Amino acid sequence: MIKRNMVEEKAVMAALSTVQEPELHKDLVTLNMIQDLEIKGDQVGFTIMLTTPACPLKNQIEREARAAVASVPGVSAVEIRFDSNVPSDGRQRGLLELPIRNAIAVASGKGGVGKSTVAVNVAVALAESGARVGLLDADIYGPNVPTMMGVSHLPPPRDGKLYPAEAYGVKLMSIGFLVKPEQPLIWRGPMLHSAIRQFLTDVVWGELDYLVVDLPPGTGDAGLSLAQSMPLSGGVIVTLPQQVSLDDARRGLEMFRQLNVPIFGVVENMSYLELPDGTRMDVFGSGGGERLAKEAGVPYIGAIPMDPSVREGGDKGVPVVVSHPDSAVSLALQHITKDLAAKISVAAVSQGDFIPINMIG
């Protein structure tokens, strides 16, 4: 509830109307991002309601908002608080018991490029920012997410429903929880489609800001089944810099296009290896991911360096953004997460779902 002090309030709101949200290109007042304005004498406090807790430009917004309000005559102190309300992409997901605001598929044209590593670390980084996150391991034939997240089983089912496991603040579901580790899944398309559908209908996910989906490599049935079962906010393509990987990644990218799934961009994994003397070795070539993005006309989200700690963390069930949060590879993954979160917000706001933000609380 805004506390009224007509003269000063008008001046404060006028000042804040000069501050632009850098990604949405509208001012904070027009976007209803200013909440709980309090004016006590010469002290002003308010909450900025972000569209994602992983906002990459939060510091810039705070700096510019503080400067704008401090310039109002008579103001001696400014207190800025932050909260977030992740907008929904507006897509109807009737199969799901509770709302999932945004669903993001992580795909690659071939295996071994670190797709699951990207999906796991993005999900954990989003959860660490304060978002409600789910991670669906749709890689039916090679479910690695339980190992990479350090979880071996699901909680007991209740009322005929499955409940996701949880680790690092992320709810997760995988076929790996339901079969023995050595058991191969020799499934035809209809069985795979049924399994993915059940992961959506029979699992109590609860309300999520983001559901990150780790697709199997290639352009087979899983991507089609997922797109048919649940509308996706968009997809991310993971590739290596080398030409063979790029050729396969291009097919994965075109798969999204044929399924009418928006493409958030391309991530280049294992981009380079930093040597002890500070030089970089391009083990798989260089610049391939950026070239692919440019040729396809989609954003280039970023590059992730090679680092043994990624493999170690995956084997031990501790994602690198947790085990080595200040390492170059972790910082790259956090940057990619924030960039992706911003793109999701921009896409959702363009659907006109941002207006209810000022109705919170």
N, C-alpha and C positions, 0 to 999 in steps of 0.2 A: 504494500500500500504506500503510495507516494504521500508524504507529509507536506501540506500546503504552506508555502510562504511565497505569495504570488510574485512579488517583484524579483527577489533573488532567484526563485525557481525558474522564472522565465529567462533570466540572464544565464543561469547555469545550462539550461536546456539549449538555449541559443548557441552557447559556446560548444556544447557537445555535438550540435548539428553540423559543426564544421569538421568533425573528425570522421574520416572515411574508414569503413571496413575494407582493408586492402584487397581481399579476394572477391568480395561481393560488390564492390564499387558503389556502395551507397553509404550514407552517413548512419551513425549509431542510433540516432533518434528515429529516423525513418524506418529502420529495421527493428524498432522496438527492443533494442538491446540494452537500454538503460532501465534498471529496475531499482526499487527501494531507495529512491532519492531522499536523503535526510539533510536538512540544513539546520545547524545549531549555531547561531551567531555567525561567526566568521569561519566555521568549519563545515565542510561539505563531504558527505559520504554517499556512495552509490555502488550498485552491483552492475557489472557488465556481463550480460548473458551471452556466452559464446555459442556458436553452432556446433562446436566439438571441443571436448576437453583437451584434445591433441592439437589445438590451434597453433600452427607454425609461426604466426605473427602476433601472438599474444603480447609479447614485450613491446612491440611497436605500437599496438593499440593502447596499451597502458600508458606508455610514454606520451603519446599525442593527446590522450584524454586528460591526463594529469596537467599537461602544459596548457591545454585549452581552458580548463576550469580554474587553474591558478591565475590566469590572466583576467578573470572576472573581478572587477573592483570590489574590495572588501573581503575577498577570500584569502585566508592565511594558511589553511591546511586542507589537504585533499586526501581522503581515504577511499581507495578503490578495492572492491572485492570482486571475485570472479566466480561465476557458476556457468553451467552449460546445459543446453537442451538440444540434443541432436535431432535435427529434423528428419522426418521420414521421406523416402523417395516417392511416396504417393502410390506405390504399386500395391495392388491387393494380393495378400497372401492368405487366402481363405483356408488353406490346408492347415495352417498353424494355429495352435490353441491361443497363443498370446502374440502380440505384435512384435515383429522384427522390423526395425525401422529401415535398415539397409543391409543388403546381402552382396558380398563381394567375392567373386570367384578368382582364384589364383591358378593360372594354367601355364603349360609349356608345351612345345611341340614334341619334345623328347625327354626321356628320363635322365637323371643324373646331373641336372643343371641347378639343383638347389631350390626347386619350387616349394617343397615342404618346409625347408628352412626359412624361406621368406614368409610363407603363410603363418608358421608358428610364431616367429619373432614379431611380425606385424600385429598378430592377435594379442600377444603378451604386452607389447608396447602400448597398444590402444587401452588395454585393461589398466596398465600402470598409470596412464594419464587420468583415469577415473571413469572410463566408459564401461558400459555393460556389454560384454563381448562373448560370443560363442564361436567355436571352431569346429567345423564339420569336416571330417576326414572322408572325402568322397573317393579317395584312391582305393577302390575296392580290392584291386589285385595286389597292391603293395602298401598296406596301411602302416605308415611309419610314425604317425602323430603320437600314439600312446608312448612309444619309446622316447621320442624327442621331448615329450612333456613329463616324463617320469611317472606315468600312471599305468597301472596294470589291470584295473577292473572298474566296473561301474558300481554305483551304489545299488542297493536292492530295489527292484521294481516295486511300484505301489499302484494298486487299483488298475492293473493291467497296462500301466504305462512305464516306459523307461525314463530314467532321470540321468542327465549327463554327468560325467565325472567333472571334477574341477581341479585346476592347478594354476597357480600364479594369477588367480582372479579370472581365469577363462573357463567357461563351460565347454566341454568337448565330448564329441561322440565319434566313434570309429567302429568299423566292422572288426577291427583288431581286438576289441573287447569281447566279441561274441564267438570267435573261433580260436582254436589252438594256434600258437605261433608257427608251427610247422605245417599247418593245414593249408593246402593250395585251394584257391577259389576258382573252379573251372565253371564259370557261369556264362550263359548266353544273355543276350540283351534284355529279354523280359525279366529275368531274375535280377539283374543289376538294377533295372528300372524300379522294380518292386522294393529292393533294399533301400535305394535312395529315397523313395517315397516314404518308406516307413521311418527313416531317420527324421523326416519332417513331421509326419502325422502322429507317430507313437512315442516321440521323445518330448518331455516337458521342458522346453527351453526357457520358459518365462519370457519376460520382456527384455529385448536386447536392442542396444543401439547399433551394433554391428554383428553380423554373422559372416565370418571369414570361411570360405569353402576351398579346401585343398583338392583340386581336380586331379585325376590321373593324367599321366602324360599322353600326348597324342590327341586325336580328334574323333575318338570313338563314342560309344553309347553313353558314357557317364555325363559328358557335357550336355548332350541332347536331352537325357533324362532329367537332369537338374533344371535346365531351362524350361522344360515342359511342366515340371512339378512346382517350381517356384520362380517367379519373376526376379531377375537379378538387377541390382543397381548398376553393376558394371563389372568388367573383368580387368585383370592385370596379367600381362605376359612376362614370364621370366625366361631369360636366355643367357647363354654364354657369348663372349665376343666372337667366337670362331664361326666361319661361314656355314659349316654343317648345322650347327645349332640354330643359326639365323634362319636357314631355309625351313627348318622344322617349326621354329617359333612363328614364322610368317603364316604357316598353315593354321597354327592355333589362333592367331590373330584373325584370320579370315573365317575361322569357325565361329568366333564370337559375332562377327559381322553377319554371317548367314543366319545366326540365331537371333539377330536383332538385339544383341547385348551391347550396350555402350562400352567403349574401351577407355579405361582410365589412363593407360599408358604402358610403357615397357620398362622393365628393370633389368639391368645387366649385372649378373652375378659372377663372382670369381674374376672380376675385372682386371686385377693385377695383383702381384705379390710384392710387398715391400721388403727389401733386403736389409740386412743389418747396417749397411753403409748409407742407408737412406734412399738408394736408387730403387726404381721399380722395374720388375720383370713382367712383361706381358706374356704370361704362360699360354693363353688361348687367343692371342692377337689383341687388338685394341679397337675401340670405337664402334664395334659392330652393333651394339644395342642402340646407340644413338643414331646410326645410319638407318637401322630398321624402322625406328620411330619416325624419322624424317621421311623416309620413302612411303610409309603407310599413312602419314599425316596424323599421327597420334602423339601425345606428350611423351617425352623421355623423363622418367621419374628419377632415375639416379643409378649410380654404380656402387657395387659392394665389393670390397677387396677380399682377397683370399686370406684366411687366418686359421691356423690349426685349432684355435679355441672354439670355432664353430663346430667342427667335427667332434671335439671332445665334449662340448655341451650337449650335442645331439645324442651321443652315445650314453651320457650320464643322466639325461633327462633334465638338464638345466639349460634353457635357451641362452644364447650368448648375450642378449640384452639384459639378462639377469646376472649371469656369471661374470661378465666383463663389460659393465655398462659404459665405461669410459674409453674402451678400445675403438680403433678406427672403424672396425667392421660394425660394432654396435652403434656408433654414432651415425654411420651410413644408414643402417636399418631404421634408426629413430627418425632420421631426416625423411626417409622414404615413407614411413608411417604418417608423419605430420603432413607431408605433401599429399598423400593419398586421402587422408581425413579431410583436408581442405577441398580437394576435388569432389569428394562425396557430398560435402556440405553445399558447394556451389551447384552441383547437379540437383540436389534435393530442393534447394531454395528456388531454383528455376522452375520447379514443378508447382510453386505457389504454396508450399506447406509451411512457410515461415511465420505467417501471421499469428498463430496461436501462442507464440513464445511469450507474449506479454500477458497471457492468461495464467501463467504458472503461479501457484501459491496465492 
